[in-house]
Amino acid sequence: MDNDPLLITTAVEAVTRAGDMMMARFGQDVGIHMKGTIDLVTEVDVEIERTFRAFIGERFPTHEVLGEELGGKTDVVPGYCWVFDPIDGTTNFAHGLPFFCSSVALEINGRGVVAAVYDPSRRELFTAERGHGAQLNGRPIQVSAARELIEAMLVTGFPYDVHQRVDEIVGLFAEFVGRARAVRRLGSAALDLCYVAAGRLDGFWESDLKPWDIAGGALIVEEAGGMVTNHGVSPFSSRGRHVLATTQHLHPQMLSVIEAFRRARG
């Protein structure tokens, strides 16, 4: 697919600008507010998203925007829609832990066409254009060559209602701990996906995610040669809530573990 070069340029400008805004406030009082028992937002998240919306509104006034903090149409919309997470890993950011990023994807009729994820603490920029591969700081990346779970280092995240679902969430975590070389939990779904794309991690699964958590990273994994679905074999949708992103060889193995665990729980 041949994309307008202004689209990927816009995505890169958006996330790198967001990264500069994050680092200007990192380690300071960031005005924390609670959206739920453990789900928080900072004033930096909101400021970044407002800046992004103004930027897109000026450059592409007919495009839709769906963002984590200021909303938008959560269903797939016809035409162009920018799906934006101002800070993915807000809890890490608020606690002074340098593992967070800004993530954006442009979807056309619900299908991602360009994506950018920027980790400002490491100055790592992950990008992808559908049909043109994925890159890290301008260099091509690809998923790992892992073929068996025992060779794999996996990663996951926990939903914000984990306190009500500890047995379910930790139970599936334990299933993978018993089969993989290692399992990590890092706190940023977008970066988890990018690390799979770069071959640093071999597989990622998580449930109850939002479009802005996964839209950008999923396209980057796909363009790096990985397989991304919504815990099944149907094509990926950023509105699908669940995600499984792995190498082609590991995908059926991880899916089998997830499905067996669900069956056992009834």
C-alpha positions in Angstrom: 0.0 0.0 0.0 1.4 3.4 -1.0 0.7 5.9 1.8 0.8 9.7 1.7 4.3 10.4 3.3 2.6 13.2 5.3 0.8 10.5 7.3 3.8 8.8 8.8 5.5 12.2 9.2 2.5 13.4 11.2 2.6 10.2 13.4 6.3 10.6 14.1 5.9 14.3 14.9 3.0 13.6 17.2 4.8 11.0 19.4 8.2 12.7 19.5 6.5 16.0 20.6 4.6 14.0 23.2 7.9 12.5 24.4 9.5 15.9 24.8 6.5 16.9 26.9 6.8 13.8 29.1 10.5 14.2 29.7 10.1 17.9 30.6 7.9 16.8 33.5 9.3 13.3 34.4 10.3 13.0 38.0 8.2 16.0 39.0 4.8 16.6 40.6 2.5 15.6 37.7 -0.9 16.2 39.2 -2.3 12.6 39.6 -6.0 12.0 39.5 -7.7 8.7 39.9 -10.0 7.2 37.2 -10.5 4.0 39.1 -9.1 2.1 42.1 -5.7 1.7 40.5 -6.2 3.5 37.2 -4.7 6.9 37.2 -4.2 9.9 34.9 -1.8 12.8 35.2 -2.2 16.4 34.0 0.6 15.6 31.5 -1.5 12.9 29.8 -4.3 15.5 29.3 -2.0 18.3 28.2 -0.4 16.0 25.6 -3.7 14.8 24.2 -5.0 18.3 23.9 -1.8 19.3 22.0 -2.3 16.3 19.7 -5.9 17.0 18.9 -5.0 20.6 18.0 -2.2 19.4 15.8 -4.4 16.9 13.9 -7.3 19.4 13.7 -5.0 21.9 12.0 -3.3 19.4 9.6 -6.3 17.1 8.9 -9.5 18.9 9.9 -11.7 16.1 8.5 -10.0 13.3 10.4 -11.5 11.7 13.6 -9.5 11.4 16.8 -9.9 8.7 19.4 -7.8 9.3 22.5 -7.5 7.8 26.0 -8.2 10.9 28.0 -10.6 13.0 26.0 -12.6 10.4 24.2 -13.9 10.0 20.7 -16.0 7.5 18.8 -15.0 4.1 20.3 -16.6 2.1 17.5 -14.9 1.8 14.1 -15.7 4.9 12.1 -15.6 5.2 8.3 -12.7 7.1 6.9 -9.6 8.3 8.8 -9.2 8.0 12.5 -6.1 8.7 14.6 -6.0 6.4 17.7 -3.8 8.0 20.3 -2.4 7.2 23.7 -0.6 10.3 25.1 1.2 8.2 27.7 1.1 4.4 27.6 2.5 3.4 31.0 1.1 6.2 33.0 1.5 4.4 36.3 5.2 3.9 35.5 5.5 7.6 34.5 3.8 8.8 37.7 6.0 6.6 39.9 9.2 7.8 38.2 9.9 4.4 36.5 11.3 5.1 33.0 9.3 2.6 30.9 6.5 4.5 29.1 5.8 5.9 25.7 3.4 7.7 23.4 1.6 5.7 20.8 -0.5 6.6 17.7 -2.0 4.7 14.8 -3.9 6.0 11.8 -6.8 3.7 10.9 -8.7 3.9 7.6 -12.1 2.2 8.0 -10.8 0.5 11.2 -7.6 -0.9 9.6 -4.2 0.5 10.7 -2.1 2.0 7.9 0.6 3.9 9.8 1.9 3.7 13.4 4.5 5.3 15.6 5.5 4.5 19.2 8.1 6.6 20.9 10.0 5.8 24.2 11.5 9.1 25.1 13.7 7.8 28.0 15.6 5.6 25.5 15.0 7.7 22.5 13.6 4.8 20.6 11.2 5.4 17.8 9.2 2.4 16.4 7.4 3.0 13.2 5.4 1.1 10.6 3.6 1.6 7.3 1.3 -1.1 6.1 3.1 -3.0 3.3 6.4 -1.3 4.0 7.8 -3.0 7.1 8.6 -1.9 10.6 11.6 0.1 11.8 13.4 1.1 15.0 15.1 4.5 14.7 15.0 4.1 10.9 16.4 0.5 10.8 14.3 -2.5 9.8 13.2 -4.8 12.6 11.6 -8.3 12.6 10.2 -10.7 15.2 12.4 -13.3 16.7 13.1 -16.8 15.4 11.6 -18.5 18.5 9.8 -21.7 17.5 8.9 -23.3 20.9 7.5 -21.9 24.1 10.4 -23.2 26.2 12.7 -21.0 24.1 10.5 -17.9 24.5 10.5 -14.9 26.7 6.9 -13.7 27.0 5.3 -10.5 28.3 1.8 -9.6 29.5 -0.1 -6.9 31.5 -2.8 -6.9 34.1 -6.2 -5.2 33.6 -7.3 -2.4 36.0 -9.9 -4.7 37.6 -7.2 -7.3 38.5 -8.2 -7.1 42.2 -11.6 -8.6 41.3 -10.0 -11.3 38.9 -6.8 -12.3 40.6 -7.3 -16.1 40.2 -8.1 -15.7 36.5 -5.3 -13.3 35.6 -2.6 -14.8 37.8 -3.8 -18.3 36.8 -3.1 -17.8 33.1 0.2 -16.1 34.0 1.2 -19.2 35.9 0.3 -21.4 32.9 2.8 -19.6 30.8 5.4 -19.4 33.5 5.3 -23.2 33.5 5.8 -23.5 29.8 8.1 -20.6 28.7 11.7 -19.7 29.4 10.5 -16.5 31.1 7.5 -14.2 31.5 7.7 -10.5 32.2 5.2 -7.8 33.2 6.5 -4.3 32.2 3.6 -1.9 32.3 3.2 -0.6 28.8 1.2 -2.6 26.2 2.5 -0.5 23.3 6.1 -1.0 24.2 5.5 -4.7 24.9 4.2 -5.0 21.4 7.2 -3.1 20.0 9.6 -5.3 21.9 7.9 -8.3 20.2 8.3 -6.6 16.9 12.0 -6.0 17.6 12.7 -9.6 18.6 13.5 -8.6 22.2 10.4 -10.5 23.4 8.8 -13.5 21.7 5.1 -13.2 22.5 2.6 -10.9 24.2 -0.9 -11.6 25.5 -3.3 -9.4 27.4 -7.1 -8.9 28.0 -9.4 -6.0 28.3 -7.3 -3.5 26.5 -8.5 -0.3 24.7 -7.9 0.7 21.1 -5.3 3.2 22.0 -3.3 0.6 23.9 -2.8 -1.7 21.0 -3.6 0.0 17.6 0.0 1.3 17.0 2.0 -1.6 18.4 -0.1 -4.2 16.6 0.6 -2.8 13.2 4.3 -2.6 14.1 4.3 -6.3 15.0 2.5 -7.3 11.8 4.9 -5.3 9.7 7.8 -7.0 11.5 6.6 -10.4 10.4 4.6 -11.3 13.5 1.1 -12.6 13.9 -1.5 -10.5 15.8 -5.1 -11.6 16.6 -7.7 -11.0 19.3 -7.0 -14.3 21.2 -8.2 -16.2 18.2 -7.5 -16.7 14.5 -9.7 -14.0 13.1 -8.1 -10.8 11.8 -7.0 -8.3 14.4 -9.1 -5.4 15.4 -8.0 -2.6 17.8 -11.6 -2.8 19.1 -11.3 -6.4 20.0 -10.2 -5.9 23.7 -7.9 -9.0 23.8 -4.6 -9.3 22.0 -2.2 -12.1 21.2 1.0 -11.0 19.3 3.7 -13.5 18.6 5.9 -15.1 16.0 4.2 -17.2 13.5 5.4 -20.4 15.1 4.5 -19.5 18.7 1.0 -18.1 18.0 -0.8 -21.5 17.8 1.0 -22.7 20.9 0.1 -19.7 23.0 -3.4 -19.7 21.7 -3.7 -23.4 22.7 -2.6 -22.5 26.3 -5.1 -19.6 26.5 -8.0 -21.7 25.2 -7.3 -24.7 27.4 -7.1 -22.4 30.5 -10.5 -20.9 29.6 -12.1 -24.3 29.1 -10.8 -25.5 32.4 -12.4 -22.5 34.1 -15.7 -23.1 32.4 
